[in-house]
Amino acid sequence: MTIQSIKMPDIGEGIAEVELVAWHVQVGDTVAEDQILADVMTDKATVEIPSHVAGVVLSLDAAVGQVVPVGTEIIHIEVVGSINHELPRLEAPNAVPAFRTSVGSTSVDHGGLKPALQDSKAAPTPSGLKPIAAPAVRHRAWELGIELASVKGTGPAGRITQADLDAHAQHGGASPGKAAGDPRYAQGTAEEAIPVIGLRRKIAQKMQEAKRRIPHFTYVEEIDVTELEDLRARLNAQYAASRGKLTLLPFLIRAIVLAVREHPEVNARYDDEAAVVTRFSAVHLGLATQTSGGLMVPVIRHAETLDLWACAAEILRLAEAARNGKATREELSGSTITVTSLGPLAGIAHTPVINHPEVAIIGPNRIVERPMIKGGLVVARKMMNVSSSFDHRVVDGMNAAEFIQRIRGYLECPGTLLLA
């Protein structure tokens, strides 16, 4: 028989190794040419690995969660034309069973759990083919306990979309086997071991690196956004239909851009190995965005050139791309300063972690209307805290305070945002 090995391809951009985050085939499966075999992850983006031959899978030679160098053999396929169709399902000595993966002397036990993004137990679709879905959709389906084979796809060629998952879940389409009865009186005995792989691993590594390398200090300031909210309401009433709706973020980003002109030390990256701080005239603003797979930071490039509505449109575009798993590598790298916001869940204060190797991060908290003394009278004002963290090796406390006070000045007198 003719056996073809498929190696981890060179993805380009000098990438020497990637992490295998999902298999879409099992030993014994028949695969077609160009069928997606696996998903791998670089430092930011997920990449699909297709098959360049048609045949039957003999072995999977890498485990989910394994970091694989470019050029490593990851799968062996018996090529169509040499297959004995009377043979039973093939099981190679180094095959990967459903819930246990083994590579060389390294063994990873998944504890009876489905590997993330894998539909190993899904029933075949009427056509006999595996469901078609993007990696982000597969991951979310796994988190929701939904078998993709039971979801009707409305995308091209029957591809399952995020909207299809939402529709399926609304009709009670989660997989059976969930605990029955009133959970208030059920005694919990189950334990779940969840491998930290893919984007979750990248987030963990980045956060650990940031806290290990950067001596953070956090500064919190209270800002009166009553006039800003009034202006935002008037602008939306007049221009939302033609130019789009404005949230608070475009105003905050504009204030940051203007404050950076006077405080370039915060719009910078610090190479602590070379002991070099690089300041930037361009503001490439990272926008921390929560997705179904974890935290991602798409970048608003040249934020200093955008007006409020252009900024709002770019925020919306990048957030949707990140949440749908369509953000490119270029859109997820190169930021010089970052904003992180949880919207109405943002609390009254927090201590944001700096996006290494940047030196500053700004996080607005929720707006709360409360009594304040103004002109000797008690009046209702809309107040918002801004939490910010800085790299104390690069930014002194006085510089950080002055930077945030400049932002406060712009937001409390929002007309200046339109004039500057």
N, C-alpha and C positions, 0 to 999 in steps of 0.2 A: 504494500500500500504506500501511497505518497503522503508524507506528513509535512505540513508547512508550519514553521514557527513564526509567530508575529512578535516583533520586538517593540519596546517602547520607543516611539518615534521622536525625532528631534523637533521640539515645538518651536524652537527659535529663540531669539533674544538672549542667547547665552545661557539658557536654562539647562542645568546639568542633571537634575533629578526632579521627580514629581511624586506626589502622594496618590496612591490608588484609593479612590473613595467609594467606588461601586462597581460590581460586576453586573452585566445585564444578561449573561448567559451562564449555563451550568454544563458540567461534563455530560456528554451525551446529546446535547442540544444540536439541532441542525441549524446552521446559520447561512445566510445569503451574503453575497458580495455587497460591500458597503453597509452592512448591518452594524449598528453600534454594539461594540463588545463591552466597553468599560468607560467609566468616567475617571479622569485624573485631575488633580488640582495643582496649579503652580502657586506662587506666593499670594495670588489674588483671584485668578480666574479658573473656572472649571472647563475642561476640554474633553470632548468625546473622542474615543479611539474606535475607528471603524475597522471592519475586516476587509482585506483586499482579496480574499478567496472565499469560495463557497464550500461547505463541507460540514463535518461533525466535530464537535469539540472533544478532544481527547484529554486535555488537562489544562487546569488553570494554575499558573506557576508563580503567582504573587497573591498575597493576602490583602484584603481590604484593610486600609490603615498603614500599609507598608510604604516606605519611601523607596522608590525604584529609580535607579540611574538610567539615563537615556541609553538605549542600545541593549537593555536587558530583555531576554525572552520572557514574555508574560503569558503566552497561551500557545498550545499546539492544536492544530486542526488537521483532520484527515480530509484531504481534498476530494471534492466530488469527482466521480469517475473511477475512483479506486475504492469506493465504499462498498462493503458487503452488506446489503440491506437486510440479510437474514440474521445478522449478528444482533444480540440483545443490547440493551443500553450499556455503553462502554464505561468502565471505571478504571482509569489509569492509576498506577501506584501512587503518583503524586497529585492525584485529583483533590479538589477542595470539596468536602462534603457540605451538606446544607448549612450546618451551624458550627462547623469547626474548620478552620483554615490552617494549613501547615505548609511552611516553606523552609526547606533545609532543616535546621535544628530548632527553628523558631515556631512555636505553636501558640495560637490565639484561640481561646475558647469563648464563644459568644453566648454561652449560658442559655442556649435554647431560644435566643432572640433572633429575629430576622436581621441580617445586616442592613444598615441604613441604605435607602434608595434601591433596594432589591425586592423584586416581586417573585421570589422563588416559589411561593405557595399559591400564586394566583392561578385560577382556572383558565384554560385556554379560551381565547375569544372565538366567536363563531367561525372566523376565518382560519383558526388554528395558529395565528401569529400572536406574539406577545404584544401587549398594549403599547402604543406609541405615545411617549411623553418625555418632556424635557427633564433634566436632572432635578431642577428645583421642584417640579410638580411631583416627581417620584418621591423626593424627600418629604414633602409636605403630606403626601398620601400615607407614607409610612408613619409619620407622627400622629396622623388622625386615625390610624388603624383601618384604612380603607384599602381594599384589594382593587388595584387598577383595572383588573379584568372585568370587574362588575360595574365600571363607570362608562357611560356612553360619551365618547369623544365627539366634540362638535368642530374641532379644528380641521385643517387640511389633512386629507387621507385618514380621517378618524383620530387625529392627534388629540390627546386629552389635555385640556387647559386648566388653569387655576379656577376659572369660572365653572368648569364642569365639576371640579371637586366640591366647590361651594354648593352647587345645586344638588349634588349627590348627598352631601352631609346634611342639608336642610330637610331631606326626605328620610332621615334616619338611616343613612347608608353606611354607618361604621361597621366594621367587621364584628361578627359575633364573638362571644367568649369573654365579654366584659363582666365584671362582678355584678351579680344581681342583688336585689334587696336594697334596704335603706343603708347607705354607707355610714351613717352616724352610729350604727350599732354593729357594723361588721368589724371583726378582728383582723387587722392587717398582718399577714405573714409573708407576703410576696416580697422578693428582692429582685431588683432589676439592675444588671450590669450593662452600662452603656459605653461602648468604646468611644473615646474622644478622637474623632477623625475628621478629615475634610476641613471645612470652613471653621468648625468649632475648635479644632486643633490649632489652626492658624490664629484665631482670635486669642486663644489661651497663650500661645507663644508670644504674640505681640504685646499682650497686656503684661505678661511676666517680664519681658524685656524692658518695657517702659518703666515699670516700677523698680526693677533692679538697677537700671542705669540712671534714671532721672530723679534727682532730689526735688520732689514736688513741694510747692506751697500753694495754698488755696486762699483766694480773696473773694469775699462775698459783699456785694453792694445792693442797696435797695433803690429802686428807680420808680418814680411816679410816671406811669404811662397813660394817665387819663387823657391828656391832650393827644397823644399818639393814637390811642384807640378811637378818639373822636374823629381825627383826621382820616384814619384808615376806614372808618365807617362811611365818611363822606365820599372818599375816593371810590370805594366799592359801589356805593349807590349810583355814582355818576359813570364809572368806567368799567365795572365788572363785566357787563354784557359784551363790550367791544374789545377790552384789553385783558380781561381775566381778573380773577379775584385775588386780592392781596391778603396774606397772612402776616403775622408779626415778623417772621424770619427775614423777608426782604429788607425791612426797615433796620433790623439788627445788623444784617450783613452790610448794608450801606454805612451804618454808623461805624462798624469795624474798619471798613475800607478807609473812611475819612480819618479815623483815629490812628491808623497805621502810618499815615503820612507824617505824623508828628512823632511816632514811636516805632521806627523801623526795626528796633531790636526784638519785637515780638513776632514779626513776620519773617521767621528765619528757621534754619535747621542747624543743628549742632552735631558735627562729626567728632565725637568724643575720643575716638582713637587717633585721629589726626590733630585734635585740638584746634579745629577750625570752625568758626561760625560763619555761615553764609546768609546774608540778608538779601531779600528780594524786593524789587520795586513792584513786580506783578503780585497780585493777591490771588493765589490759587487756593480757594477755600474748600476744605474738606467738610462734608456734611454727614455726620454720623447717622446712619439709617438702619433701623431694625428691619430685618427680613425674616422669612420663615426659617431660613437656614442659620441665622445669626447676624451679628453686627457687621455692616459693610460701610465704607466711607467713600462714596463717589465724590468727585471733585468738580466744583464750579470754577472753570478756568477764566482767568482775567476778570474776576468779580469787580475790579475797579472800573471796568468799561461798561457795566450794565446798569440801566436804570431800574426802578422798582419792579416794573412789569416784566422786563426781560429777565431779571433775577428770579422772579416768581415762576416764570415759565421754565427756566432751567432747573430750578429746585424740583418742580413737578416731574419734568422729563427724567432727571437722574434718579429720583426716588422710585419711579415706576420701573425704570430699567433695572435697578438693583433688586427690587422686590420680585421681579419676574425672571431674574437670573440672566438678563440680557446685557448687563453692563460690561463694557469691554475692559481689557487690562489698562488701556490708556485712561479710561474714565475712573479707574479705581487707584490711581497712583499720581504722585507729584504734588500733593498738597503742601502748602506752606504754613497754614494755620487752620484750626478746625473749630466748628461749632457743633455742639451736641445738645439735642433737645428731645424731651419726652412729651412735649405738648402739655395737655391737661393733666398728665400723670407726673409731671416734673417735680412735684413737691415744693417745699419752701426753700430748700438749699440742698446742694450735693457737692461732692468733691470729684470732679471729672478727672479721668486719667489722660495724660498728654499722649497724643498720637506720635510716638517716636518715629523719626528724629526731630520733630518739630519742638518748639519751646513754649507754646501757649495753646490753651483750649478754652473756649467760652461756652457756658451753658445757661440759657435762660430758664427760669423756673416759672411755675404757673402764676397767672394774674389773679390777685385776690382784691376784691373791693372791701375796704375797711375805713373806719373813721380816722381822720388825720386833722391836725390843727393847722389851719391856713389863714393868715391874716387875723389871728386871734379868735377864729371861729372853728367849730368842729364841723368838718365837711367830709362827705364820702369821696374817696379817691381810689383809683385803680392802681395797685402797687404790685411790683414784680421784682423779685431778687434776681440778680445775675451772679452765678457762681463761675469762677475762673481759676485755672491752675496754671502755674508757670514753672519753668526750669530754673531753679535758683542759681545754677552755675552761670547762667547767661543773663537772666533778668533779675534785677534787684527789686526789693519790695516797693521802693518809692516809684520806680518806673512802672511797675505793674499797677499800682494804685492810680497813678496819673493817667495811664492808658484807659482803665475802666472808668475813671471820672470823665474823660473825654467822651467815651461812649454814652455815659449817663447824660452829659450835657446835650448831645445830639438827640437822644431819645426823649428827653423832657422838653425840648424845644424842637419838635419834629419838622417845622418849616425849614430849618437849616439843612435838613437832609436833601431837600429839593433844590436848594440854592447853591450848595457847595459842589 
